[in-house]
Amino acid sequence: MSMQLNKVTVLSYSENKDREMERCVETEPGHVAVVKATEEDVGCNYKNQFHKYLSSWEDHEMGAGLICLEFNKVMKNYCLVNGKKYYADHQHEHKLSNGCTFICHDQKNIYKCPDQLKFMEVMKTVTTRIPTTLKAKFGF
């Protein structure tokens, strides 16, 4: 069996206790070994909260469903708008009732509107914060 460096292999799944996992690590330049991995080694820290490897959760402030992946990486799986899930796919556009088009992207959300909407805030910097006006409008 071949393993990629630092890739996690789950050997057994259990809801009630830690799973048995291993990963391939470089012990010194040019030398590798397969070692046991703990949940702490492979899990993700997000907003000061620990999430197990391959676990998923929702961040309602950000309006997103997230998952903990390899290399302790948190990835956005879907967008939450007014209680509805839109999976992250930059090639799929969703028509909204206000005439706008919404695209759920894994790094940003895109609203394309024929005219600027009154309740929209124009942000000068990139942020994950949902503007207060949008929270009320979309039910966050």
N, C-alpha and C positions, 0 to 999 in steps of 0.2 A: 504494500500500500504506500503510495507517495503522498507527501504532505507539503503544502506551501509554507514558507517561513511565517511564523506567528498566526497561521490559520488555526482556528479552533475546531476540534472534532468533538462532538457530543457523543459519548459512549452509551449513556443511559439517561432516560428522562424520568423525572419524578416530581410530582407536584408538592409533596410534603417535605422533601429533603433536598440537599444540594445534588445536582446532577454530576455524574462522572464525566469529566472532560479532560482533554489533553491538547497540547499544541506543540508545534515544532519551534524551537528557539536556537539562536546562535549562541553557543557557550563561549567561544573565542573565535577570532577571525578564521574562517574556513571550516569550522567544526560546528555541527548541529546536534541537538538531542531532542527527543520527545519527552516532555515533562507533563505532570499532572497540572491542570489549571483549575483555579477556584473561581467561584462566582465573582469575587472581588477583582480577580485578574482580568476577567473578560466582560464584566458588566459595564454600565454607563452611569456617569453622574450627570444629572440634568437639573439645573436650578436647585442645587444642594440636596437632591434626592437621588438615591441609588436605585437603578433599574437593572434587573437580571438580563443577561444575554438572551436575545431573541424575544424579550417581553415587549409588549406594546401598551401605550397609554395615550390619553388625550390631554392637550394643553389648551384650555378654553380661552385663556388670555391671548394666545397666539392664533387660535382658531385652526388647530392642526392635530392630526393623529400621528404619533411618533413611534418608532421602533428602535431598539438597541441592536446594533449589528456588530460585525467583526471589527477589530481594532478599536473598540470602545467608541464607535461612531454612532451618533444619534441621527436617524434619517426621517424626514417627513414622508409619511405614507399617503396621507390624504388631507384635504382641507375640510373644515367644518364651517358651513355657512347656514345660519338659521336652523341648526339642528340637522342639516342634510350633509352627507358625506360626498365629496368630489375627489376621486382618486387622482394623485399627482400624475399628470400626463400633459406635457406641453403641446401636444398635437391635438388635444381634444378641447373644443370650446363649448361652454355651456351658456345658453341664452337665458337671461334673467328677465323677470317680469317688468323691470324698469327700462327695458330696451338695451341694456348693456350686455356685453359678453364677458364671461368670467373664465379665466384659465388658471387651474391649480397647478403650480410648478413646484418642484421639490425645494427650490431656494427662495422663491418669491411668488406672490399671487398677482395676477394681472387682471385689471378691469379695463375693458375697452368700451367707451361710451361715445355716442354721437355728440353729446354736449356735456360740459362739466356739470355734475350734479350738485345741488345746493348743499347737501349734507356732507359732501366729500371734503376732507382736509388735504391740501397739497403739502406733502412732507418734503423738506429740503434735504433730509438725510435718510439713509436706509435704516429701518428699524423692524423689529418683530412685534412691536406694540400695535394693538388694534386701536385706532383713534376712538375716543369716547363717542363721537357722533355715529360711528359705524356700529359700535356695540349695541346701542339702543335700536338703530334702524334694522339690523339683522338678527337681533335677539341673542347676542352673546352675553 
